[in-house]
Amino acid sequence: MAGRAGVVAAGRRKVWRPAQRLARSVRFIGGESTGSYVRRLANANGIPDEELWAMFGAPLRRGGGVGDPQCSEGYLNRAALEQLAVLSGREVAALQCALPNLRTHRLLPADGAPAWDWPWDADGCFLVRVCELCARVKGTSLEAYLAAEATWQVCARHGRWLDNRRGPGDDAVALSELPEVVEAHRMRLLLERRLGAGGRAMFADAYAIASCRWNVPDLNAPVWRARRRATGWAGDDELRVAPLMFSPEAVGLAQALAARERQRLRGTLTQAGDRAWHDRLAKLLTDWGIPAVSGMDAVGMWAGRHSLLPPPRPTRRGGAQRPTRGRYRRLPLAAPHTGQMQDAVLGDRSCLRWKLGDLITAGPPAAPDGWCLGGRA
């Protein structure tokens, strides 16, 4: 280790001593939490976790301490991020690219000296255990954790379903018998990369609609039961494997929602075109084995929130405003979605207010919008 950083006394005031690069760096794991990365960095250099955090900042709150990366997450201000960049031998941009909670909108607003905070709960993310095979490739024997937008994640490289469970035997679920789940993950990433914020919103809405169908056993697709059997022991926990079971259909639904949303925002979606879209989607549900009559209720609620827009206004030159064209052009974020939803976790990004596991019941409390069916939590 070339040197250390810290706060040293100078009379009555505190002076920050700049950091110097540590002797050893560690390889990035894309999407890793800040606490997990710093713990691996400390371990590689033989430094206690608490001592390394003290090198690049001071706790923001009096008496604040370093937490456990398995259960919570640490957050830095801009000055502390710059100190961590020096210590780790990495560029700030590289750290922000690899570690989601170091990106600008996630930094602490505290100005001045380097500071960090480690709240009890991770803010705006779930801590999902990194694929064990990926961790080995990166040369670490420690359990590492992703700062994920949902309680689950897919490792497409090794075909494994990961989540935030910590109990004995809650290992990653092998997807060797469920290649469609891995392919759905790739298709989702492609959709969101091409369409941007609007694409992420459409997947969140599709995920909410699929969650609603899972909440009601009568609306479950037969293939979901088959996938559950293929998960083996993990299938005993229905809530845990539910996203795995319906992810291929959720991605297919997201593509259909995105197609309608593009037409709507261009002002070219007519009532006749909308009815045709609903008919095609009802057929798609039937093909999946979901009763179209009841299954379309949630789609109808979504369409009601994404109501038809008037045609674009003429410009001064007499022609209509040129709408966004191209199937894979960016899809803007538009009402009823808001900018706050864009940075939220997956369950809070949708304009639909129910979530996976919500009770859909015929009695109080009523489901969102008063929609009631017999179901399970």
Order of alpha helices (4+ residues) and beta strands (2+ residues): beta-beta-alpha-alpha-beta-beta-alpha-alpha-beta-beta-alpha-beta-beta-beta-beta-alpha-alpha-alpha-alpha-alpha-alpha-alpha
